[in-house]
Amino acid sequence: MVNPKERNQRMKSLFAQVDTEVLAKQSAPSRAEQEKRRVGSVAVKSMDRAFVSIEDENRRLHDQLLSCESVIELDPDRVAPSFISDRLDIEGDGTFQAFVEGIREAGQKLPILVRPLAGRPGQYQAAYGHRRLRACQILKRPVKAIVRELSDEELVISRGIENSERLNLSFIEQALFAFNLKERKYSRELISNALGRKEGQRLASISILTNTAALIPEGLIR
């Protein structure tokens, strides 16, 4: 049986020819690998924060809508679209059919916002939620809605709630929407809010949008 002292001596002789500095360099990650890991870690953390932020905002909006007013069901054919649209073609969007199927299977999760139409009892106009409204029309089922008295300006501003969440509104749709609001004499601040612009992305981008739409005939855009 080998005693502890003899075992230690054998271990020392086994690694006597090993250059510890070379071994450390070989086992340690290179600077490029370290940078790649660092960047990857930062990207993952950034994505995590973004998803958490989106989830928190959606939850906040959902709670806000449900806590302020009661949600009722309306005949979707009695709800007219907003007097100004920010989408060129709802049903032409490649994701719309999947959106409709999602509502068919799981139901409408969030209500739309509508206002009563003056002088037309039982008729409404949508402030936002046009895709949900159109899906319910196609499915021939009642649309869940919050009814609120809104001025034209308040209706436009309310679009910012929806637009701040959306990722698939194209540049030219935003440009045409902004230009049409400008033609109605709304301020750039209000247009910015209606597009869901965050602080720091506001007035300069509105000028780019409206100038672009002014240079291209609407018929060509559509």
C-alpha positions as CSV (number, residue, x, y, z in Angstrom):
1,M,0.0,0.0,0.0
2,V,1.4,3.4,-1.0
3,N,1.7,5.9,1.9
4,P,0.6,9.5,1.5
5,K,4.1,10.9,1.3
6,E,5.1,8.5,-1.5
7,R,1.8,9.3,-3.3
8,N,2.5,13.1,-3.2
9,Q,6.0,12.5,-4.6
10,R,4.6,10.5,-7.5
11,M,2.0,13.2,-8.3
12,K,4.7,15.9,-8.3
13,S,6.9,13.8,-10.7
14,L,3.9,13.2,-13.0
15,F,3.3,17.0,-13.5
16,A,6.9,18.1,-13.2
17,Q,7.2,18.8,-16.9
18,V,4.0,20.7,-17.2
19,D,4.3,24.4,-17.9
20,T,1.6,25.9,-15.7
21,E,1.5,29.3,-17.6
22,V,0.9,27.5,-20.9
23,L,-1.7,25.3,-19.4
24,A,-3.5,28.4,-17.9
25,K,-3.4,30.1,-21.3
26,Q,-4.8,27.1,-23.1
27,S,-7.7,26.6,-20.6
28,A,-8.6,30.3,-20.3
29,P,-11.0,31.7,-23.0
30,S,-9.4,34.0,-25.6
31,R,-10.2,37.7,-25.5
32,A,-12.4,37.3,-28.6
33,E,-14.3,34.5,-26.9
34,Q,-14.7,36.6,-23.7
35,E,-16.0,39.5,-25.8
36,K,-18.5,37.2,-27.6
37,R,-19.7,35.9,-24.3
38,R,-20.1,39.4,-22.9
39,V,-22.0,40.7,-25.9
40,G,-24.2,37.6,-25.9
41,S,-25.0,38.1,-22.2
42,V,-25.8,41.8,-22.7
43,A,-28.1,41.0,-25.7
44,V,-30.0,38.3,-23.7
45,K,-30.4,40.7,-20.7
46,S,-31.6,43.4,-23.1
47,M,-34.2,41.1,-24.7
48,D,-35.3,40.0,-21.2
49,R,-35.8,43.6,-20.2
50,A,-37.7,44.4,-23.4
51,F,-40.1,41.5,-23.0
52,V,-40.7,42.3,-19.4
53,S,-41.4,46.0,-20.4
54,I,-43.9,44.9,-23.1
55,E,-45.6,42.5,-20.8
56,D,-45.9,45.2,-18.1
57,E,-47.3,47.7,-20.5
58,N,-49.8,45.3,-21.9
59,R,-50.9,44.4,-18.4
60,R,-51.2,48.0,-17.4
61,L,-53.3,48.9,-20.4
62,H,-55.5,45.8,-19.9
63,D,-56.1,46.7,-16.2
64,Q,-56.7,50.3,-17.0
65,L,-59.3,49.5,-19.6
66,L,-61.1,47.0,-17.4
67,S,-61.0,49.2,-14.3
68,C,-62.3,52.4,-15.8
69,E,-65.5,51.3,-17.5
70,S,-67.5,48.2,-17.9
71,V,-67.0,46.1,-21.0
72,I,-70.2,45.4,-23.1
73,E,-70.8,43.4,-26.2
74,L,-71.9,45.2,-29.4
75,D,-73.1,44.1,-32.8
76,P,-69.9,44.7,-34.8
77,D,-71.9,45.8,-37.8
78,R,-73.2,48.8,-35.8
79,V,-69.6,50.0,-35.2
80,A,-68.2,52.3,-37.9
81,P,-64.4,52.6,-38.4
82,S,-62.6,55.7,-37.2
83,F,-62.9,58.8,-39.4
84,I,-59.2,58.5,-40.1
85,S,-57.4,55.3,-40.7
86,D,-53.8,54.3,-40.0
87,R,-53.9,51.0,-42.0
88,L,-54.0,50.7,-45.8
89,D,-55.5,47.2,-45.8
90,I,-56.3,45.3,-42.7
91,E,-57.2,42.0,-44.5
92,G,-54.2,42.3,-46.8
93,D,-51.8,41.9,-43.8
94,G,-50.3,38.4,-44.0
95,T,-50.8,37.9,-40.3
96,F,-54.5,38.9,-40.2
97,Q,-55.9,35.4,-41.0
98,A,-53.9,34.0,-38.1
99,F,-55.2,36.8,-35.9
100,V,-58.8,35.9,-36.9
101,E,-58.2,32.2,-36.1
102,G,-56.7,33.2,-32.7
103,I,-59.9,35.1,-31.8
104,R,-62.0,32.2,-33.2
105,E,-60.3,29.7,-30.9
106,A,-59.5,31.7,-27.8
107,G,-61.9,34.6,-28.0
108,Q,-61.4,38.4,-27.9
109,K,-59.1,39.1,-24.9
110,L,-59.0,42.9,-25.0
111,P,-62.0,45.2,-25.7
112,I,-62.0,47.8,-28.4
113,L,-62.8,51.5,-27.6
114,V,-65.8,53.1,-29.2
115,R,-67.7,56.3,-28.9
116,P,-71.5,56.8,-29.5
117,L,-72.3,58.5,-32.9
118,A,-74.2,61.7,-32.3
119,G,-77.8,61.6,-33.5
120,R,-77.6,57.9,-34.4
121,P,-78.8,55.8,-31.4
122,G,-77.2,52.4,-31.1
123,Q,-74.5,53.3,-33.6
124,Y,-70.8,53.7,-32.6
125,Q,-67.4,54.6,-34.0
126,A,-64.2,52.8,-33.2
127,A,-61.4,54.7,-31.7
128,Y,-59.0,51.8,-31.7
129,G,-59.2,48.0,-32.1
130,H,-60.0,47.9,-35.8
131,R,-58.4,44.5,-36.4
132,R,-60.4,43.0,-33.5
133,L,-63.5,44.7,-34.9
134,R,-63.0,43.3,-38.4
135,A,-62.3,39.9,-37.0
136,C,-65.5,39.8,-35.1
137,Q,-67.4,41.0,-38.2
138,I,-65.9,38.1,-40.2
139,L,-66.7,35.6,-37.4
140,K,-70.2,37.1,-36.9
141,R,-69.8,37.3,-33.2
142,P,-70.3,40.3,-30.8
143,V,-67.4,42.5,-30.2
144,K,-66.3,43.4,-26.7
145,A,-66.1,47.2,-26.3
146,I,-65.8,50.0,-23.9
147,V,-68.1,52.9,-24.8
148,R,-66.7,56.4,-24.0
149,E,-67.7,59.9,-25.0
150,L,-64.8,61.2,-27.0
151,S,-64.1,64.4,-29.0
152,D,-62.4,64.0,-32.4
153,E,-59.1,65.0,-30.8
154,E,-59.5,62.5,-27.9
155,L,-60.3,59.8,-30.4
156,V,-57.1,60.5,-32.3
157,I,-55.0,60.6,-29.2
158,S,-56.5,57.3,-28.0
159,R,-54.9,55.7,-31.1
160,G,-51.5,56.1,-29.3
161,I,-52.4,53.4,-26.9
162,E,-52.8,50.9,-29.7
163,N,-50.0,52.3,-31.9
164,S,-47.4,52.2,-29.1
165,E,-47.9,48.4,-28.9
166,R,-47.8,47.6,-32.6
167,L,-44.8,46.5,-34.5
168,N,-46.3,45.8,-37.9
169,L,-47.5,49.3,-38.9
170,S,-45.4,50.1,-42.0
171,F,-43.5,53.3,-42.5
172,I,-45.7,54.4,-45.4
173,E,-48.9,53.7,-43.3
174,Q,-47.5,55.9,-40.5
175,A,-46.6,58.6,-43.0
176,L,-50.1,58.7,-44.6
177,F,-51.8,58.6,-41.2
178,A,-49.6,61.5,-40.0
179,F,-50.1,63.5,-43.2
180,N,-53.9,63.1,-43.0
181,L,-53.9,64.3,-39.4
182,K,-51.7,67.3,-40.4
183,E,-54.2,68.1,-43.2
184,R,-56.9,68.3,-40.5
185,K,-54.8,70.9,-38.7
186,Y,-53.7,68.7,-35.8
187,S,-50.4,69.7,-34.1
188,R,-47.3,67.7,-34.4
189,E,-47.4,66.9,-30.7
190,L,-50.9,65.4,-31.1
191,I,-49.8,63.4,-34.2
192,S,-46.8,62.1,-32.3
193,N,-49.1,60.9,-29.4
194,A,-51.5,59.3,-31.9
195,L,-48.6,57.3,-33.4
196,G,-47.5,56.2,-30.0
197,R,-44.1,57.9,-30.2
198,K,-42.0,57.8,-27.1
199,E,-40.1,60.9,-25.8
200,G,-37.0,61.4,-28.0
201,Q,-38.5,60.0,-31.2
202,R,-41.1,62.7,-31.6
203,L,-41.2,65.8,-33.6
204,A,-38.3,65.2,-36.1
205,S,-39.8,61.9,-37.1
206,I,-43.2,63.4,-37.6
207,S,-41.7,65.9,-40.1
208,I,-40.1,63.0,-42.0
209,L,-43.4,61.1,-42.2
210,T,-45.5,64.0,-43.3
211,N,-43.0,65.3,-45.8
212,T,-42.7,61.8,-47.3
213,A,-46.5,61.4,-47.7
214,A,-46.7,64.9,-49.2
215,L,-44.3,64.0,-52.0
216,I,-46.1,60.7,-53.0
217,P,-49.7,60.8,-54.4
218,E,-52.1,58.9,-52.1
219,G,-53.3,56.8,-55.0
220,L,-49.8,55.6,-55.7
221,I,-49.3,54.8,-52.0
222,R,-52.5,52.7,-51.9
